Amino acid sequence: MKKKLLSLIMAGTMVMAMAGCGSSADAGAATGTETGTAATTDAGTGTAAPAGDGALTGTLKLGVIGPLTGGAAIYGNAVVNGTSIAVDEINAQGTGFSIELQAQDDEHDAEKSVNAYHQLQDWGVQAIAGTVTTTPCIAVSAEANSDRVFMLTPSASATTVTEGKDNVFQLCFADPNQGSASAQYISDNKLATKVAVIYNNADAYSTGIYQTFKAKASELGLEIVSETTFTDDTTDFSVQVGDAQSAGADLVFLPIYYTPASLILQQAAKTGYEPTFFGVDGMDGILTIEGFDTSLAEGVMLLTPFSADATDDLTKNFVSSFNSKFGETPSQFAADGYDCAYAIKAALEFYAAKNGGLDVTGMGADELCEILISVFTDSSFSADGVTGLGMVWDTNGQVNKQPKAVVIKDGVYVGM
């Protein structure tokens, strides 16, 4: 990252229209998303532009892989729903380019994710917006790299997702960036004098963020007084919370997903422990857990690339469309999915404009992969979306964009 993430955080919320998006359109035909099954959005129709005029035409087969059922389903369904909003808008534009979308459920399981990938291949997928979670994405990205299928993951943030794979890119921040940015924000805003960390030592996402947070905290002089771990099967967090409390931590850093975070908040409430809780993007979704008392999350802070209360037109229109279609406020994961579809469209338009046009109908995934790699690594290409202004990618597949700090107040996320 060429610029300090802290300066980006403090720069404020700047969310602009996605490159190539034009004015926001009303959502088109509904996208079916049946739990546990593949979901398909029929491509819209448009009049194809004449060949050689720099236009992007044809129908792109775009796949999404993520947990649509199981404990991480909030993430996968949010991504699919956000992507479907973008597809509806793109297909309604009538430019001659459209997207056919198919989503596959992997239940946050690496083996099932690879099986889902092969099902998409049988369908004729040309590019993948996925996978949603880190461990399955590591498995699928190895297959896709060998097969030369382009992947833009909305939310799998471990560096091992893209490491050594020139065809795999991240729309989300990589784990090291989240860890160091969190430590920097806590330090600069003097949020704590003693910090506790609770992380999942069985999860690549959590441990990656923890490691860079610890290194940056040491550099900044933040005192970490408690470091405890858990695994995917942990449901009792009394030991972890008790250790942080007895160590006198006034801030607990949680580089984890929302389900264990909700249990930690419940345990803290039982013991009357009231530190500041600070999380990362994996905690986005905690307010939508069925049966969770959202008052327990009051004052929780987290870094995220998306804030649903932003006042720019694109964000307001996206939030309105999402709420109208799905009856809820979109999370960062829904916004990531939305931006993935538009970023891929913007990259194809960029290539078409430079090469006298591009018709993607029936194009081999391997050929399209090389085109998208060439654009995403082109220093003159950038994409704007609801999760960031001027998104650019390096040759390691990592994105550079603006993180934002939000706090939960009265059951909603509020930009800081």
C-alpha positions in Angstrom: 0.0 0.0 0.0 1.6 3.2 -1.2 -0.4 5.4 1.1 -0.8 5.2 4.8 -4.1 3.6 5.6 -4.6 5.9 8.6 -4.7 8.9 6.4 -7.2 7.2 4.2 -9.4 6.5 7.2 -9.3 10.0 8.4 -9.9 11.4 5.0 -13.6 10.9 5.5 -16.2 9.0 3.5 -15.8 9.5 -0.3 -17.9 7.0 -2.2 -18.4 7.7 -5.9 -20.2 6.0 -8.8 -18.6 2.8 -10.2 -16.7 3.4 -13.4 -18.8 2.7 -16.4 -22.0 2.6 -14.2 -23.6 5.8 -15.4 -26.7 6.9 -13.5 -28.2 4.4 -11.1 -31.0 2.4 -12.6 -34.0 0.8 -10.9 -33.5 -2.8 -10.1 -34.6 -5.1 -12.9 -36.2 -8.5 -12.7 -35.8 -10.3 -9.4 -33.0 -12.8 -8.9 -34.0 -16.1 -7.5 -31.9 -17.3 -4.6 -33.1 -20.6 -3.2 -31.3 -21.6 0.0 -28.9 -24.5 -0.6 -29.3 -24.5 -4.4 -27.9 -22.7 -7.3 -29.5 -19.3 -8.0 -29.7 -17.9 -11.5 -30.4 -14.5 -12.9 -31.4 -14.5 -16.6 -29.3 -12.1 -18.6 -31.1 -9.0 -19.9 -31.3 -8.2 -23.5 -30.0 -5.2 -25.4 -29.1 -4.2 -28.9 -25.5 -5.1 -29.7 -23.3 -2.2 -30.8 -21.5 -2.5 -34.1 -18.2 -4.4 -33.9 -15.0 -2.3 -33.9 -16.5 0.8 -32.2 -14.9 0.1 -28.8 -18.1 -1.1 -27.2 -18.5 -4.0 -24.8 -21.2 -6.5 -25.9 -22.4 -10.0 -25.3 -23.4 -12.0 -22.2 -20.9 -12.8 -19.4 -21.5 -15.9 -17.3 -20.5 -14.8 -13.8 -20.4 -17.2 -10.9 -20.5 -16.6 -7.1 -19.5 -19.3 -4.6 -20.2 -18.8 -0.9 -22.1 -20.1 2.1 -25.8 -19.8 1.4 -26.6 -22.2 4.3 -24.9 -22.9 7.6 -23.3 -20.8 10.2 -21.7 -18.3 7.7 -24.8 -17.9 5.5 -25.2 -14.2 6.4 -22.0 -13.5 4.5 -22.8 -15.6 1.4 -26.4 -14.5 1.0 -25.4 -10.9 1.4 -22.8 -11.2 -1.3 -25.2 -13.0 -3.7 -27.9 -10.4 -3.0 -25.6 -7.5 -3.5 -24.3 -9.0 -6.7 -27.8 -9.6 -8.0 -28.7 -5.9 -7.5 -25.7 -4.9 -9.7 -26.6 -7.5 -12.3 -30.2 -6.3 -12.4 -29.0 -2.7 -13.0 -26.5 -3.7 -15.6 -29.0 -5.8 -17.5 -31.5 -3.0 -17.4 -29.1 -0.5 -19.1 -29.7 -2.0 -22.6 -26.1 -1.4 -23.8 -25.7 -4.7 -25.5 -23.8 -6.1 -22.6 -25.4 -8.3 -19.9 -24.6 -10.7 -17.1 -26.0 -14.1 -16.4 -25.4 -14.9 -12.7 -25.3 -18.3 -11.0 -24.6 -18.7 -7.3 -23.4 -22.0 -5.7 -23.6 -22.9 -2.0 -20.4 -24.1 -0.3 -21.5 -24.0 3.3 -18.1 -22.4 4.2 -16.5 -25.8 3.5 -13.4 -26.0 1.3 -14.2 -29.4 -0.3 -17.8 -28.3 -1.0 -16.5 -25.1 -2.4 -14.3 -26.9 -4.9 -17.3 -29.0 -5.9 -19.3 -25.8 -6.4 -16.5 -24.5 -8.6 -16.7 -27.6 -10.8 -20.5 -27.2 -11.1 -19.9 -23.6 -12.3 -17.4 -24.9 -14.8 -20.0 -27.4 -16.2 -22.3 -24.4 -16.6 -19.7 -22.6 -18.6 -18.7 -19.9 -16.1 -16.3 -17.2 -17.5 -15.4 -15.4 -14.3 -16.0 -15.8 -10.6 -17.0 -13.2 -8.0 -15.8 -15.3 -5.0 -15.4 -17.2 -3.1 -16.9 -15.4 -0.1 -14.9 -16.9 2.9 -11.2 -17.4 3.2 -10.5 -21.1 3.7 -12.8 -22.2 0.8 -11.3 -19.5 -1.4 -7.8 -20.7 -0.8 -8.9 -24.1 -2.1 -10.8 -22.9 -5.1 -8.2 -20.3 -6.1 -5.7 -23.1 -6.5 -8.0 -24.9 -8.9 -8.9 -21.7 -10.8 -5.3 -20.7 -11.2 -4.5 -24.1 -12.8 -7.6 -23.8 -15.1 -7.0 -20.0 -15.8 -10.4 -18.8 -14.5 -10.4 -15.2 -13.3 -11.5 -14.7 -9.7 -12.3 -11.4 -7.9 -13.2 -12.3 -4.3 -15.5 -9.9 -2.4 -14.4 -10.9 1.1 -11.7 -13.6 1.3 -8.9 -11.5 2.7 -6.0 -13.7 3.6 -2.8 -13.0 1.6 -2.6 -16.7 0.8 -5.8 -16.3 -1.3 -3.8 -14.4 -4.0 -0.2 -15.4 -3.2 1.4 -16.9 -6.3 -1.8 -16.7 -8.3 -1.9 -14.0 -11.0 -5.5 -14.6 -11.8 -6.9 -14.0 -8.3 -7.7 -10.5 -7.0 -9.4 -9.2 -3.8 -12.0 -6.5 -3.6 -11.7 -6.5 0.2 -8.7 -5.4 2.2 -6.1 -8.0 2.7 -5.7 -9.1 6.4 -2.4 -7.3 7.0 -4.0 -4.0 6.1 -6.9 -4.5 8.5 -4.6 -5.5 11.4 -2.2 -2.6 11.0 -4.9 0.0 10.2 -6.9 -1.1 13.3 -3.8 -0.7 15.6 -3.1 2.7 14.0 -6.6 3.9 14.5 -6.7 2.8 18.1 -3.4 4.5 18.8 -4.1 7.7 17.1 -7.5 8.2 18.6 -6.2 7.2 22.1 -9.0 4.6 22.5 -7.1 2.4 25.0 -4.1 2.1 27.3 -4.4 -1.7 27.7 -5.6 -3.9 24.9 -6.8 -7.5 24.9 -7.0 -9.7 21.7 -9.3 -12.7 21.2 -8.7 -14.5 18.0 -9.5 -17.8 16.2 -6.2 -19.7 15.9 -7.9 -22.2 13.5 -8.8 -19.6 11.0 -6.5 -18.0 8.4 -8.5 -14.8 8.3 -8.4 -14.2 12.1 -4.8 -15.2 12.7 -3.5 -13.1 9.7 -5.2 -10.0 11.1 -4.0 -10.7 14.6 -0.4 -11.1 13.6 -0.2 -7.8 11.8 -2.2 -6.0 14.6 0.3 -7.3 17.2 3.3 -6.2 15.2 1.9 -2.7 14.6 0.7 -2.4 18.2 4.3 -3.1 19.3 5.6 -0.5 16.9 3.1 2.1 18.2 3.6 1.3 21.9 0.1 -0.1 22.4 0.2 -2.5 25.4 -1.4 -5.9 24.8 -2.1 -7.3 28.2 -4.1 -10.4 27.2 -4.0 -12.7 24.2 -6.4 -15.6 24.1 -7.6 -17.9 21.3 -10.4 -20.2 20.4 -11.4 -22.6 17.6 -14.4 -22.9 15.3 -16.1 -25.2 17.8 -15.8 -22.9 20.8 -19.1 -21.8 22.3 -18.0 -20.8 25.8 -15.9 -17.7 26.0 -15.8 -17.3 29.8 -12.0 -18.0 29.9 -11.1 -15.5 27.1 -13.4 -12.8 28.5 -12.2 -13.5 32.1 -8.6 -13.2 31.1 -9.1 -9.8 29.4 -11.1 -8.5 32.3 -8.6 -9.6 35.0 -5.8 -8.1 32.9 -7.5 -4.7 33.1 -7.9 -4.4 29.3 -10.0 -1.3 28.5 -10.3 -2.3 24.8 -10.8 -5.8 23.3 -9.7 -6.3 19.7 -11.8 -8.9 17.9 -10.3 -9.9 14.5 -13.1 -12.5 14.1 -16.4 -13.2 12.5 -19.8 -12.0 13.9 -21.0 -15.3 15.4 -18.2 -15.8 18.0 -18.2 -12.0 18.5 -21.8 -12.1 19.6 -21.0 -14.8 22.1 -18.2 -12.8 23.5 -20.4 -9.8 23.9 -23.0 -11.9 25.7 -20.3 -13.3 28.0 -19.0 -9.8 28.8 -22.5 -8.6 29.7 -22.9 -11.5 32.1 -19.8 -10.5 34.0 -20.4 -6.8 33.9 -17.3 -6.3 31.8 -17.7 -3.1 29.7 -14.5 -2.4 27.6 -14.5 -0.9 24.2 -14.9 -3.7 21.6 -13.1 -3.1 18.3 -13.5 -5.4 15.3 -12.9 -5.7 11.6 -15.0 -6.4 8.5 -15.9 -10.0 9.6 -18.0 -8.5 12.4 -20.3 -6.8 9.9 -23.5 -8.7 10.1 -23.7 -9.0 13.9 -26.8 -6.8 14.0 -28.7 -9.3 11.8 -28.1 -12.4 13.9 -31.5 -13.9 14.7 -32.3 -13.7 18.4 -29.2 -11.5 19.2 -29.8 -8.6 21.6 -28.4 -5.7 19.5 -28.1 -3.5 22.6 -25.1 -5.7 23.6 -23.3 -4.3 20.5 -23.9 -0.7 21.5 -20.6 1.2 21.1 -18.8 -1.6 19.2 -16.4 -0.1 16.6 -15.1 -1.7 13.5 -13.2 -0.9 10.3 -15.1 -1.5 7.1 -15.0 -0.2 3.5 -18.7 0.5 3.5 -21.1 2.6 5.5 -24.8 2.3 4.7 -25.5 5.8 6.1 -23.2 7.5 3.6 -25.0 10.4 1.8 -23.6 10.1 -1.8 -26.2 9.2 -4.4 -24.8 5.8 -5.4 -24.8 4.5 -1.8 -28.3 5.9 -1.1 -29.6 4.3 -4.3 -27.9 1.0 -3.6 -29.2 0.9 0.0 -32.7 1.8 -1.2 -32.7 -0.8 -3.9 -31.4 -3.5 -1.6 -33.9 -2.6 1.1 -36.8 -2.7 -1.4 -35.8 -6.1 -2.7 -34.6 -7.8 0.4 -36.2 -5.9 3.3 -33.0 -5.0 5.1 -30.1 -2.6 5.1 -27.1 -4.0 3.1 -24.0 -5.0 5.0 -20.4 -4.5 3.8 -20.5 -8.0 2.2 -23.5 -7.1 0.1 -21.7 -3.9 -1.0 -18.6 -6.0 -1.9 -20.7 -8.3 -4.1 -22.3 -5.2 -5.8 -18.9 -3.7 -6.5 -17.4 -7.0 -7.8 -19.9 -7.1 -10.6 -19.3 -3.5 -11.5 -15.5 -3.8 -11.3 -15.5 -6.7 -13.7 -17.8 -4.8 -16.1 -15.6 -1.7 -15.8 -12.4 -3.7 -16.6 -14.1 -5.3 -19.7 -15.2 -1.8 -20.8 -11.7 -0.5 -20.3 -10.3 -3.3 -22.5 -13.0 -2.9 -25.2 -12.4 0.9 -25.4 -8.7 0.3 -26.0 -9.1 -2.6 -28.5 -11.9 -1.6 -30.8 -14.6 -3.5 -28.9 -15.2 -6.8 -27.2 -17.9 -9.4 -27.5 -17.8 -11.8 -24.5 -20.5 -14.2 -25.6 -19.0 -17.7 -25.7 -15.5 -16.5 -25.0 -13.3 -19.1 -23.2 -12.7 -18.5 -19.5 -9.0 -18.7 -20.1 -9.0 -16.0 -22.8 -11.2 -13.8 -20.7 -8.9 -14.4 -17.7 -5.9 -13.0 -19.5 -7.8 -9.9 -20.5 -9.0 -9.2 -17.0 -5.5 -9.8 -15.5 -4.0 -7.3 -18.0 -6.6 -4.7 -17.0 -6.6 -5.2 -13.2 -2.8 -4.8 -13.2 -2.8 -1.8 -15.5 -1.8 1.2 -13.5 -4.1 3.4 -15.5 -7.2 1.4 -14.6 -9.3 2.2 -11.5 -12.8 1.5 -10.4 -15.1 3.5 -8.1 -17.8 1.9 -6.1 -19.9 1.9 -2.9 -16.9 0.4 -1.0 -14.3 2.8 -2.2 -13.1 5.6 -4.5 -10.4 5.0 -7.1 -9.9 1.3 -6.4 -6.6 0.1 -7.9 -5.0 -3.3 -7.7 -1.3 -4.3 -7.5 0.3 -7.3 -9.2 -0.3 -9.3 -6.0 -4.0 -9.0 -6.5 -4.5 -6.7 -3.5 -6.7 -3.6 -3.6 -5.9 -0.1 -2.4 -9.0 1.9 -1.4 -10.4 3.8 1.6 -11.2 2.0 4.8 -13.8 3.7 7.1 -14.4 3.5 10.8 -18.0 2.9 12.0 -19.6 2.6 15.4 -22.9 0.8 16.4 -25.4 3.3 17.8 -29.0 2.5 18.6 -28.8 -0.7 16.6 -27.3 0.7 13.4 -23.9 1.4 11.9 -22.9 5.1 12.0 -19.8 6.5 10.3 -17.2 8.0 12.6 
